[in-house]
């Protein structure tokens, strides 16, 4: 072979080698990136090429699929009572992707999960269409309905847990939205989606307030402060007097910390201080314990850490850096500490479960199309914020709040209920309507099957009538009743 031909042959060989190298790079290195690329329409066509599996509550689907016409997407998602369940399901849209359970468990719901390979193979051999698997949730339908209807036209959220396992029983947020309205890719779907954007709808209905909004916890945080006092041995007798002058001045300040109304807070016992929600007692407790001990106890309850249910919940905050007055104010839930409703439900749940905090979760299991379980969630202990002995003392204190304190509207005949009200200041110099809180638990024959947190962010109630005991406690009561009724039906 002469020299020019040899050069051409070598050049062609290099071209073939480069082509093979590039082909292998695309197939094995860039495959996942290209497969999941936002502009890869084939992924969406495949996602909606068959009915999605369902999200299940109480053995019944709360989702569905319907055929669509005039588009290369064959099916679109439907929802039963979409606004009530949106904080749980999230949405799946042909035009706007998906979020929450619909996004996190998309591979199961579409049938593309590797664990469903056997099912896909059998369907291919038998000529059946590919089917998606199901997501079985821990939610309680009656409790969710009670939470959603209790919130009504108020802006707020409810989170309810089973303290014994960490199962999420209710997760409601209002105002809400109907994910069915933009599940397709039409002009109408686009208009419905755009109308929900925060710059259009100032109430931000797509915000999951139960998981993704933090609020000043107000006096509900006094439960954490009481736990810190008991755990650190500041006081052991919940009926003995505390060293709590009234008035009491904030540290490094000439400003006294006020109590709400004419209530007996001077040297009040822990039980009476929680019953009347004495700012002076708990503010001084926080100051006596110091920031480090308060921070340590708050973090045992889950503060300063994101929670994955598996849907992510924002981290609730107890500031790591603040001055002495700030720590005292944080001890009554009124400085820079903030909490999600899920977090405050976790506080109530840990107390109700004799001091043991279980990790919250909302997916009980994943199920194949042939109804075989392919993954089961087991309850997992998250931490031990307080000893069993101290938890029972705190239970007694919270039960006094409901029996004869600020939480009497949460009483359920024949049932032991513990709770704590909270009214958190809002705005500069408390210029805006305060947030109304209530956290609680109810005891059944086998421990406490339910713990609840309710926050009302906004309502038509007059400012002077806004209080956790008036607005939030009745909602918590109805959720607890729903769970107790469900338990009695089994």
KOLSE-263486 format. One record per residue (C-alpha): chain; x, y negated, z; residue in one letter. Coordinates in nm, 2 decimals, always signed. Last residue first. Example, Ala and Ser with C-alpha at 12.3 -4.5 7.8 and 13.67 -1.06 7.14 Angstrom:
2
{'A',{+1.37,+0.11,+0.71},'S'};
{'A',{+1.23,+0.45,+0.78},'A'};
REM end
This chain:
490
{'A',{-6.14,+0.20,+6.38},'X'};
{'A',{-6.42,-0.04,+6.43},'X'};
{'A',{-6.28,-0.16,+6.76},'X'};
{'A',{-5.96,-0.27,+6.60},'X'};
{'A',{-6.15,-0.47,+6.33},'X'};
{'A',{-6.35,-0.64,+6.60},'X'};
{'A',{-6.03,-0.73,+6.79},'X'};
{'A',{-5.88,-0.88,+6.47},'X'};
{'A',{-6.19,-1.08,+6.39},'X'};
{'A',{-6.21,-1.21,+6.75},'X'};
{'A',{-5.85,-1.32,+6.74},'X'};
{'A',{-5.91,-1.51,+6.42},'X'};
{'A',{-6.23,-1.68,+6.56},'X'};
{'A',{-6.04,-1.78,+6.88},'X'};
{'A',{-5.75,-1.93,+6.68},'X'};
{'A',{-6.00,-2.14,+6.49},'X'};
{'A',{-6.17,-2.26,+6.81},'X'};
{'A',{-5.83,-2.35,+6.95},'X'};
{'A',{-5.72,-2.57,+6.67},'X'};
{'A',{-5.96,-2.87,+6.68},'X'};
{'A',{-6.07,-2.92,+7.04},'X'};
{'A',{-5.79,-2.76,+7.24},'X'};
{'A',{-5.53,-2.89,+7.00},'X'};
{'A',{-5.65,-3.24,+7.04},'X'};
{'A',{-5.78,-3.51,+6.80},'X'};
{'A',{-6.09,-3.67,+6.95},'X'};
{'A',{-5.93,-4.01,+7.00},'X'};
{'A',{-5.81,-4.02,+6.64},'X'};
{'A',{-6.16,-3.96,+6.50},'X'};
{'A',{-6.19,-3.63,+6.32},'X'};
{'A',{-6.20,-3.64,+5.94},'X'};
{'A',{-5.90,-3.40,+5.93},'X'};
{'A',{-5.53,-3.39,+5.90},'X'};
{'A',{-5.23,-3.17,+6.00},'X'};
{'A',{-5.43,-2.92,+6.20},'X'};
{'A',{-5.19,-2.64,+6.32},'X'};
{'A',{-5.30,-2.29,+6.43},'X'};
{'A',{-5.07,-2.02,+6.57},'X'};
{'A',{-5.20,-1.67,+6.64},'X'};
{'A',{-5.10,-1.36,+6.83},'X'};
{'A',{-5.29,-1.03,+6.78},'X'};
{'A',{-5.29,-0.67,+6.89},'X'};
{'A',{-5.18,-0.74,+7.24},'X'};
{'A',{-5.13,-0.42,+7.44},'X'};
{'A',{-5.33,-0.10,+7.38},'X'};
{'A',{-5.67,-0.17,+7.52},'X'};
{'A',{-5.67,-0.52,+7.39},'X'};
{'A',{-5.50,-0.85,+7.49},'X'};
{'A',{-5.55,-1.17,+7.30},'X'};
{'A',{-5.27,-1.41,+7.20},'X'};
{'A',{-5.25,-1.78,+7.16},'X'};
{'A',{-5.09,-2.09,+7.00},'X'};
{'A',{-5.28,-2.41,+6.94},'X'};
{'A',{-5.17,-2.73,+6.77},'X'};
{'A',{-5.33,-3.06,+6.67},'X'};
{'A',{-5.11,-3.30,+6.47},'X'};
{'A',{-5.14,-3.67,+6.56},'X'};
{'A',{-5.31,-3.93,+6.35},'X'};
{'A',{-5.06,-4.19,+6.23},'X'};
{'A',{-4.90,-4.47,+6.42},'X'};
{'A',{-4.73,-4.25,+6.68},'X'};
{'A',{-4.45,-4.52,+6.72},'X'};
{'A',{-4.34,-4.43,+6.36},'X'};
{'A',{-4.55,-4.14,+6.24},'X'};
{'A',{-4.70,-3.83,+6.41},'X'};
{'A',{-4.72,-3.74,+6.77},'X'};
{'A',{-4.78,-3.38,+6.85},'X'};
{'A',{-5.09,-3.26,+7.03},'X'};
{'A',{-5.04,-2.91,+7.17},'X'};
{'A',{-5.24,-2.64,+7.33},'X'};
{'A',{-5.11,-2.32,+7.49},'X'};
{'A',{-5.27,-1.98,+7.50},'X'};
{'A',{-5.34,-1.66,+7.68},'X'};
{'A',{-5.66,-1.45,+7.63},'X'};
{'A',{-5.79,-1.17,+7.83},'X'};
{'A',{-6.11,-1.04,+7.67},'X'};
{'A',{-6.45,-0.98,+7.83},'X'};
{'A',{-6.60,-1.30,+7.68},'X'};
{'A',{-6.35,-1.47,+7.45},'X'};
{'A',{-6.20,-1.80,+7.58},'X'};
{'A',{-6.04,-2.02,+7.31},'X'};
{'A',{-6.24,-2.33,+7.41},'X'};
{'A',{-6.08,-2.31,+7.75},'X'};
{'A',{-5.74,-2.41,+7.62},'X'};
{'A',{-5.66,-2.73,+7.82},'X'};
{'A',{-5.67,-2.55,+8.16},'X'};
{'A',{-5.91,-2.32,+8.35},'X'};
{'A',{-5.91,-1.98,+8.19},'X'};
{'A',{-5.72,-2.06,+7.87},'X'};
{'A',{-5.43,-2.24,+8.04},'X'};
{'A',{-5.44,-1.98,+8.32},'X'};
{'A',{-5.38,-1.71,+8.06},'X'};
{'A',{-5.07,-1.90,+7.94},'X'};
{'A',{-4.93,-1.90,+8.30},'X'};
{'A',{-5.00,-1.53,+8.35},'X'};
{'A',{-4.84,-1.45,+8.01},'X'};
{'A',{-4.53,-1.65,+8.12},'X'};
{'A',{-4.50,-1.43,+8.43},'X'};
{'A',{-4.54,-1.12,+8.22},'X'};
{'A',{-4.27,-1.24,+7.98},'X'};
{'A',{-4.04,-1.30,+8.28},'X'};
{'A',{-4.07,-0.94,+8.39},'X'};
{'A',{-4.04,-0.81,+8.04},'X'};
{'A',{-3.72,-1.01,+7.99},'X'};
{'A',{-3.70,-1.30,+7.76},'X'};
{'A',{-3.61,-1.39,+7.40},'X'};
{'A',{-3.55,-1.02,+7.31},'X'};
{'A',{-3.46,-1.02,+6.93},'X'};
{'A',{-3.57,-0.91,+6.59},'X'};
{'A',{-3.70,-0.56,+6.66},'X'};
{'A',{-3.80,-0.39,+6.33},'X'};
{'A',{-4.13,-0.23,+6.23},'X'};
{'A',{-4.09,+0.01,+5.94},'X'};
{'A',{-4.17,-0.09,+5.59},'X'};
{'A',{-4.25,+0.20,+5.35},'X'};
{'A',{-4.12,+0.24,+5.00},'X'};
{'A',{-4.22,+0.48,+4.72},'X'};
{'A',{-4.56,+0.59,+4.85},'X'};
{'A',{-4.73,+0.82,+4.60},'X'};
{'A',{-5.06,+0.68,+4.46},'X'};
{'A',{-4.99,+0.81,+4.10},'X'};
{'A',{-4.95,+0.45,+4.00},'X'};
{'A',{-4.66,+0.42,+4.26},'X'};
{'A',{-4.72,+0.25,+4.59},'X'};
{'A',{-4.51,-0.01,+4.78},'X'};
{'A',{-4.57,-0.03,+5.15},'X'};
{'A',{-4.66,-0.25,+5.45},'X'};
{'A',{-4.58,-0.58,+5.29},'X'};
{'A',{-4.65,-0.88,+5.52},'X'};
{'A',{-4.35,-0.88,+5.75},'X'};
{'A',{-4.27,-1.06,+6.08},'X'};
{'A',{-3.96,-0.92,+6.27},'X'};
{'A',{-4.06,-0.81,+6.62},'X'};
{'A',{-3.99,-1.03,+6.92},'X'};
{'A',{-3.97,-0.84,+7.26},'X'};
{'A',{-4.06,-1.04,+7.57},'X'};
{'A',{-4.35,-0.84,+7.70},'X'};
{'A',{-4.52,-0.82,+7.36},'X'};
{'A',{-4.75,-1.12,+7.44},'X'};
{'A',{-4.45,-1.35,+7.50},'X'};
{'A',{-4.29,-1.24,+7.18},'X'};
{'A',{-4.62,-1.29,+6.99},'X'};
{'A',{-4.68,-1.64,+7.12},'X'};
{'A',{-4.33,-1.75,+7.00},'X'};
{'A',{-4.37,-1.56,+6.67},'X'};
{'A',{-4.70,-1.75,+6.61},'X'};
{'A',{-4.50,-2.07,+6.67},'X'};
{'A',{-4.26,-1.96,+6.40},'X'};
{'A',{-4.53,-1.87,+6.15},'X'};
{'A',{-4.69,-2.21,+6.20},'X'};
{'A',{-4.36,-2.37,+6.10},'X'};
{'A',{-4.16,-2.55,+6.36},'X'};
{'A',{-3.98,-2.88,+6.41},'X'};
{'A',{-3.74,-3.02,+6.67},'X'};
{'A',{-3.64,-3.38,+6.61},'X'};
{'A',{-3.81,-3.53,+6.92},'X'};
{'A',{-4.15,-3.44,+7.05},'X'};
{'A',{-4.17,-3.07,+7.14},'X'};
{'A',{-4.18,-3.11,+7.52},'X'};
{'A',{-3.82,-2.98,+7.55},'X'};
{'A',{-3.73,-3.19,+7.24},'X'};
{'A',{-3.79,-3.50,+7.45},'X'};
{'A',{-3.54,-3.39,+7.71},'X'};
{'A',{-3.30,-3.29,+7.44},'X'};
{'A',{-3.33,-3.63,+7.28},'X'};
{'A',{-3.27,-3.80,+7.61},'X'};
{'A',{-2.94,-3.61,+7.65},'X'};
{'A',{-2.81,-3.68,+7.30},'X'};
{'A',{-2.86,-3.46,+6.99},'X'};
{'A',{-2.66,-3.21,+6.79},'X'};
{'A',{-2.78,-2.85,+6.75},'X'};
{'A',{-3.13,-2.96,+6.67},'X'};
{'A',{-3.40,-2.70,+6.73},'X'};
{'A',{-3.54,-2.65,+6.38},'X'};
{'A',{-3.77,-2.40,+6.22},'X'};
{'A',{-3.62,-2.24,+5.91},'X'};
{'A',{-3.84,-2.22,+5.61},'X'};
{'A',{-4.03,-1.90,+5.55},'X'};
{'A',{-3.92,-1.69,+5.26},'X'};
{'A',{-4.17,-1.43,+5.11},'X'};
{'A',{-4.03,-1.09,+5.23},'X'};
{'A',{-4.15,-1.17,+5.51},'X'};
{'A',{-3.81,-1.34,+5.50},'X'};
{'A',{-3.75,-1.57,+5.80},'X'};
{'A',{-3.50,-1.86,+5.77},'X'};
{'A',{-3.30,-1.93,+6.09},'X'};
{'A',{-3.26,-2.24,+6.31},'X'};
{'A',{-3.54,-2.12,+6.55},'X'};
{'A',{-3.62,-1.75,+6.58},'X'};
{'A',{-3.73,-1.70,+6.94},'X'};
{'A',{-3.37,-1.62,+7.04},'X'};
{'A',{-3.28,-1.95,+6.87},'X'};
{'A',{-3.50,-2.15,+7.10},'X'};
{'A',{-3.34,-1.98,+7.40},'X'};
{'A',{-2.99,-2.06,+7.29},'X'};
{'A',{-3.08,-2.42,+7.20},'X'};
{'A',{-3.24,-2.48,+7.54},'X'};
{'A',{-2.93,-2.34,+7.71},'X'};
{'A',{-2.69,-2.55,+7.51},'X'};
{'A',{-2.90,-2.87,+7.54},'X'};
{'A',{-2.91,-2.88,+7.92},'X'};
{'A',{-3.11,-2.68,+8.17},'X'};
{'A',{-3.18,-2.98,+8.39},'X'};
{'A',{-3.27,-3.20,+8.09},'X'};
{'A',{-3.51,-2.94,+7.95},'X'};
{'A',{-3.67,-2.89,+8.29},'X'};
{'A',{-3.70,-3.27,+8.33},'X'};
{'A',{-3.90,-3.29,+8.01},'X'};
{'A',{-4.10,-2.99,+8.11},'X'};
{'A',{-4.21,-3.13,+8.45},'X'};
{'A',{-4.26,-3.49,+8.32},'X'};
{'A',{-4.45,-3.39,+8.02},'X'};
{'A',{-4.71,-3.20,+8.22},'X'};
{'A',{-4.93,-2.98,+8.00},'X'};
{'A',{-5.22,-2.95,+8.26},'X'};
{'A',{-5.21,-2.57,+8.26},'X'};
{'A',{-4.84,-2.56,+8.17},'X'};
{'A',{-4.75,-2.77,+8.47},'X'};
{'A',{-5.00,-2.58,+8.69},'X'};
{'A',{-4.83,-2.25,+8.62},'X'};
{'A',{-4.48,-2.40,+8.64},'X'};
{'A',{-4.56,-2.54,+8.98},'X'};
{'A',{-4.62,-2.92,+9.00},'X'};
{'A',{-4.36,-3.13,+9.17},'X'};
{'A',{-4.57,-3.44,+9.07},'X'};
{'A',{-4.78,-3.33,+8.78},'X'};
{'A',{-5.14,-3.37,+8.91},'X'};
{'A',{-5.31,-3.52,+8.60},'X'};
{'A',{-5.44,-3.88,+8.54},'X'};
{'A',{-5.41,-3.90,+8.17},'X'};
{'A',{-5.14,-3.77,+7.93},'X'};
{'A',{-4.81,-3.78,+8.11},'X'};
{'A',{-4.56,-4.05,+8.05},'X'};
{'A',{-4.18,-4.03,+8.03},'X'};
{'A',{-4.05,-4.33,+8.22},'X'};
{'A',{-3.83,-4.57,+8.02},'X'};
{'A',{-3.53,-4.71,+8.20},'X'};
{'A',{-3.30,-4.48,+8.00},'X'};
{'A',{-2.98,-4.28,+8.01},'X'};
{'A',{-3.20,-3.98,+8.11},'X'};
{'A',{-3.57,-4.02,+8.06},'X'};
{'A',{-3.74,-4.16,+8.37},'X'};
{'A',{-3.97,-3.95,+8.58},'X'};
{'A',{-4.30,-4.09,+8.72},'X'};
{'A',{-4.38,-3.84,+8.86},'X'};
{'A',{-4.10,-3.65,+9.03},'X'};
{'A',{-4.04,-3.29,+8.93},'X'};
{'A',{-3.84,-3.06,+9.16},'X'};
{'A',{-4.07,-2.77,+9.10},'X'};
{'A',{-4.32,-2.63,+9.35},'X'};
{'A',{-4.38,-2.25,+9.38},'X'};
{'A',{-4.65,-2.08,+9.17},'X'};
{'A',{-4.42,-1.97,+8.89},'X'};
{'A',{-4.17,-1.83,+9.14},'X'};
{'A',{-3.84,-1.76,+8.96},'X'};
{'A',{-3.72,-2.11,+8.88},'X'};
{'A',{-3.40,-2.23,+8.72},'X'};
{'A',{-3.31,-1.86,+8.68},'X'};
{'A',{-3.18,-1.90,+8.33},'X'};
{'A',{-3.45,-1.67,+8.18},'X'};
{'A',{-3.73,-1.84,+8.37},'X'};
{'A',{-3.63,-2.20,+8.27},'X'};
{'A',{-3.57,-2.09,+7.91},'X'};
{'A',{-3.91,-1.92,+7.90},'X'};
{'A',{-4.07,-2.24,+8.03},'X'};
{'A',{-3.90,-2.44,+7.77},'X'};
{'A',{-4.02,-2.20,+7.49},'X'};
{'A',{-4.38,-2.22,+7.62},'X'};
{'A',{-4.33,-2.60,+7.64},'X'};
{'A',{-4.30,-2.58,+7.26},'X'};
{'A',{-4.68,-2.57,+7.23},'X'};
{'A',{-4.67,-2.92,+7.38},'X'};
{'A',{-4.57,-3.08,+7.05},'X'};
{'A',{-4.46,-2.85,+6.77},'X'};
{'A',{-4.33,-3.13,+6.55},'X'};
{'A',{-4.42,-2.99,+6.21},'X'};
{'A',{-4.24,-2.77,+5.95},'X'};
{'A',{-4.40,-2.68,+5.61},'X'};
{'A',{-4.29,-2.38,+5.41},'X'};
{'A',{-4.45,-2.07,+5.58},'X'};
{'A',{-4.80,-2.16,+5.70},'X'};
{'A',{-4.80,-2.48,+5.49},'X'};
{'A',{-4.77,-2.29,+5.16},'X'};
{'A',{-4.76,-2.60,+4.94},'X'};
{'A',{-4.96,-2.54,+4.63},'X'};
{'A',{-5.24,-2.77,+4.76},'X'};
{'A',{-5.01,-3.08,+4.76},'X'};
{'A',{-5.25,-3.32,+4.94},'X'};
{'A',{-5.11,-3.60,+4.72},'X'};
{'A',{-5.26,-3.44,+4.41},'X'};
{'A',{-5.09,-3.60,+4.10},'X'};
{'A',{-4.73,-3.65,+4.22},'X'};
{'A',{-4.77,-3.33,+4.43},'X'};
{'A',{-4.85,-3.12,+4.12},'X'};
{'A',{-5.19,-2.95,+4.13},'X'};
{'A',{-5.34,-3.13,+3.83},'X'};
{'A',{-5.05,-3.01,+3.62},'X'};
{'A',{-5.15,-2.65,+3.67},'X'};
{'A',{-5.52,-2.70,+3.58},'X'};
{'A',{-5.43,-2.90,+3.27},'X'};
{'A',{-5.19,-2.63,+3.15},'X'};
{'A',{-5.45,-2.36,+3.21},'X'};
{'A',{-5.70,-2.56,+3.00},'X'};
{'A',{-5.44,-2.60,+2.72},'X'};
{'A',{-5.40,-2.22,+2.72},'X'};
{'A',{-5.12,-2.00,+2.86},'X'};
{'A',{-5.31,-1.79,+3.11},'X'};
{'A',{-5.29,-1.76,+3.49},'X'};
{'A',{-5.36,-2.13,+3.53},'X'};
{'A',{-5.71,-2.12,+3.69},'X'};
{'A',{-5.66,-1.77,+3.84},'X'};
{'A',{-5.41,-1.91,+4.09},'X'};
{'A',{-5.70,-2.09,+4.27},'X'};
{'A',{-5.56,-2.36,+4.50},'X'};
{'A',{-5.54,-2.44,+4.87},'X'};
{'A',{-5.61,-2.73,+5.09},'X'};
{'A',{-5.54,-2.56,+5.32},'X'};
{'A',{-5.31,-2.28,+5.42},'X'};
{'A',{-5.40,-1.94,+5.55},'X'};
{'A',{-5.17,-1.65,+5.65},'X'};
{'A',{-5.35,-1.37,+5.85},'X'};
{'A',{-5.25,-1.03,+5.98},'X'};
{'A',{-4.87,-1.05,+5.94},'X'};
{'A',{-4.73,-0.72,+6.09},'X'};
{'A',{-4.46,-0.79,+6.35},'X'};
{'A',{-4.51,-0.45,+6.51},'X'};
{'A',{-4.64,-0.50,+6.87},'X'};
{'A',{-4.70,-0.87,+6.83},'X'};
{'A',{-4.95,-0.82,+6.55},'X'};
{'A',{-4.93,-1.15,+6.38},'X'};
{'A',{-5.14,-1.45,+6.28},'X'};
{'A',{-5.05,-1.76,+6.09},'X'};
{'A',{-5.29,-2.05,+6.04},'X'};
{'A',{-5.24,-2.37,+5.84},'X'};
{'A',{-5.35,-2.73,+5.81},'X'};
{'A',{-5.54,-2.99,+5.61},'X'};
{'A',{-5.91,-2.98,+5.71},'X'};
{'A',{-6.18,-2.90,+5.46},'X'};
{'A',{-6.24,-2.56,+5.60},'X'};
{'A',{-5.97,-2.46,+5.85},'X'};
{'A',{-6.21,-2.21,+6.02},'X'};
{'A',{-6.31,-2.07,+5.68},'X'};
{'A',{-5.95,-1.99,+5.59},'X'};
{'A',{-5.87,-1.84,+5.94},'X'};
{'A',{-6.19,-1.64,+5.97},'X'};
{'A',{-6.15,-1.51,+5.62},'X'};
{'A',{-5.79,-1.41,+5.69},'X'};
{'A',{-5.89,-1.24,+6.01},'X'};
{'A',{-6.16,-1.04,+5.84},'X'};
{'A',{-5.93,-0.93,+5.55},'X'};
{'A',{-5.65,-0.82,+5.78},'X'};
{'A',{-5.31,-0.85,+5.60},'X'};
{'A',{-5.04,-0.58,+5.63},'X'};
{'A',{-5.01,-0.56,+5.25},'X'};
{'A',{-5.00,-0.27,+5.01},'X'};
{'A',{-4.83,-0.37,+4.68},'X'};
{'A',{-4.94,-0.15,+4.39},'X'};
{'A',{-4.76,+0.01,+4.10},'X'};
{'A',{-4.79,-0.09,+3.74},'X'};
{'A',{-4.91,+0.13,+3.46},'X'};
{'A',{-4.76,+0.23,+3.13},'X'};
{'A',{-5.01,+0.35,+2.87},'X'};
{'A',{-5.07,+0.72,+2.85},'X'};
{'A',{-4.92,+0.93,+2.56},'X'};
{'A',{-4.86,+1.23,+2.78},'X'};
{'A',{-4.48,+1.22,+2.72},'X'};
{'A',{-4.46,+0.84,+2.76},'X'};
{'A',{-4.68,+0.85,+3.08},'X'};
{'A',{-4.46,+1.12,+3.22},'X'};
{'A',{-4.15,+0.92,+3.15},'X'};
{'A',{-4.30,+0.60,+3.30},'X'};
{'A',{-4.40,+0.78,+3.62},'X'};
{'A',{-4.05,+0.93,+3.65},'X'};
{'A',{-3.89,+0.59,+3.60},'X'};
{'A',{-4.10,+0.43,+3.87},'X'};
{'A',{-3.81,+0.39,+4.12},'X'};
{'A',{-3.63,+0.20,+3.85},'X'};
{'A',{-3.90,-0.07,+3.87},'X'};
{'A',{-4.06,-0.15,+3.54},'X'};
{'A',{-4.42,-0.07,+3.64},'X'};
{'A',{-4.53,-0.43,+3.60},'X'};
{'A',{-4.64,-0.46,+3.97},'X'};
{'A',{-4.32,-0.28,+4.09},'X'};
{'A',{-4.09,-0.50,+3.89},'X'};
{'A',{-4.28,-0.81,+3.99},'X'};
{'A',{-4.25,-0.75,+4.36},'X'};
{'A',{-4.07,-1.07,+4.45},'X'};
{'A',{-4.26,-1.27,+4.18},'X'};
{'A',{-4.62,-1.17,+4.26},'X'};
{'A',{-4.53,-1.15,+4.63},'X'};
{'A',{-4.42,-1.52,+4.63},'X'};
{'A',{-4.40,-1.69,+4.29},'X'};
{'A',{-4.47,-1.63,+3.92},'X'};
{'A',{-4.38,-1.76,+3.57},'X'};
{'A',{-4.55,-2.08,+3.46},'X'};
{'A',{-4.70,-2.00,+3.12},'X'};
{'A',{-4.82,-1.64,+3.15},'X'};
{'A',{-4.89,-1.71,+3.51},'X'};
{'A',{-4.85,-1.49,+3.82},'X'};
{'A',{-4.95,-1.67,+4.14},'X'};
{'A',{-4.87,-1.65,+4.52},'X'};
{'A',{-5.02,-1.35,+4.68},'X'};
{'A',{-5.02,-1.44,+5.04},'X'};
{'A',{-5.06,-1.82,+5.05},'X'};
{'A',{-5.30,-1.78,+4.75},'X'};
{'A',{-5.54,-1.54,+4.94},'X'};
{'A',{-5.81,-1.79,+5.04},'X'};
{'A',{-5.78,-2.00,+4.72},'X'};
{'A',{-5.80,-1.69,+4.50},'X'};
{'A',{-6.12,-1.54,+4.63},'X'};
{'A',{-6.06,-1.24,+4.40},'X'};
{'A',{-5.77,-1.31,+4.17},'X'};
{'A',{-5.71,-1.25,+3.80},'X'};
{'A',{-5.39,-1.20,+3.61},'X'};
{'A',{-5.36,-1.21,+3.23},'X'};
{'A',{-5.34,-0.93,+2.97},'X'};
{'A',{-5.23,-0.89,+2.61},'X'};
{'A',{-4.98,-1.18,+2.59},'X'};
{'A',{-4.92,-1.23,+2.22},'X'};
{'A',{-5.21,-1.47,+2.21},'X'};
{'A',{-5.55,-1.52,+2.05},'X'};
{'A',{-5.74,-1.30,+2.30},'X'};
{'A',{-5.68,-1.21,+2.66},'X'};
{'A',{-5.75,-0.88,+2.84},'X'};
{'A',{-5.82,-0.90,+3.21},'X'};
{'A',{-5.61,-0.81,+3.51},'X'};
{'A',{-5.69,-0.77,+3.88},'X'};
{'A',{-5.61,-0.91,+4.23},'X'};
{'A',{-5.75,-0.88,+4.58},'X'};
{'A',{-5.74,-0.50,+4.55},'X'};
{'A',{-5.91,-0.30,+4.83},'X'};
{'A',{-5.75,-0.07,+5.10},'X'};
{'A',{-5.77,-0.33,+5.37},'X'};
{'A',{-5.57,-0.57,+5.15},'X'};
{'A',{-5.40,-0.45,+4.83},'X'};
{'A',{-5.20,-0.64,+4.57},'X'};
{'A',{-5.26,-0.48,+4.24},'X'};
{'A',{-5.06,-0.33,+3.95},'X'};
{'A',{-5.04,-0.54,+3.64},'X'};
{'A',{-5.25,-0.45,+3.34},'X'};
{'A',{-5.03,-0.40,+3.03},'X'};
{'A',{-4.84,-0.62,+2.79},'X'};
{'A',{-4.83,-0.90,+3.04},'X'};
{'A',{-4.48,-0.84,+3.17},'X'};
{'A',{-4.36,-0.71,+2.83},'X'};
{'A',{-4.47,-1.03,+2.66},'X'};
{'A',{-4.30,-1.22,+2.94},'X'};
{'A',{-3.97,-1.04,+2.90},'X'};
{'A',{-4.00,-1.07,+2.52},'X'};
{'A',{-4.02,-1.45,+2.56},'X'};
{'A',{-3.65,-1.47,+2.65},'X'};
{'A',{-3.62,-1.84,+2.71},'X'};
{'A',{-3.61,-1.82,+3.09},'X'};
{'A',{-3.33,-1.56,+3.06},'X'};
{'A',{-3.39,-1.24,+3.25},'X'};
{'A',{-3.30,-0.99,+2.98},'X'};
{'A',{-3.02,-1.22,+2.86},'X'};
{'A',{-2.86,-1.23,+3.20},'X'};
{'A',{-2.91,-0.86,+3.26},'X'};
{'A',{-2.75,-0.76,+2.93},'X'};
{'A',{-2.46,-1.01,+2.94},'X'};
{'A',{-2.20,-0.76,+3.05},'X'};
{'A',{-2.31,-0.43,+2.90},'X'};
{'A',{-2.49,-0.49,+2.58},'X'};
{'A',{-2.36,-0.84,+2.50},'X'};
{'A',{-1.99,-0.75,+2.58},'X'};
{'A',{-2.03,-0.42,+2.39},'X'};
{'A',{-2.14,-0.61,+2.08},'X'};
{'A',{-1.87,-0.87,+2.12},'X'};
{'A',{-1.60,-0.60,+2.15},'X'};
{'A',{-1.74,-0.41,+1.86},'X'};
{'A',{-1.74,-0.72,+1.64},'X'};
{'A',{-1.39,-0.82,+1.75},'X'};
{'A',{-1.27,-0.47,+1.66},'X'};
{'A',{-1.44,-0.49,+1.32},'X'};
{'A',{-1.28,-0.83,+1.26},'X'};
{'A',{-0.94,-0.70,+1.37},'X'};
{'A',{-0.98,-0.41,+1.13},'X'};
{'A',{-1.07,-0.65,+0.85},'X'};
{'A',{-0.75,-0.85,+0.92},'X'};
{'A',{-0.54,-0.54,+0.93},'X'};
{'A',{-0.68,-0.43,+0.60},'X'};
{'A',{-0.63,-0.77,+0.44},'X'};
{'A',{-0.27,-0.77,+0.56},'X'};
{'A',{-0.21,-0.43,+0.42},'X'};
{'A',{-0.36,-0.53,+0.09},'X'};
{'A',{-0.12,-0.83,+0.07},'X'};
{'A',{+0.19,-0.61,+0.15},'X'};
{'A',{+0.14,-0.33,-0.10},'X'};
{'A',{+0.00,+0.00,+0.00},'X'};
REM end
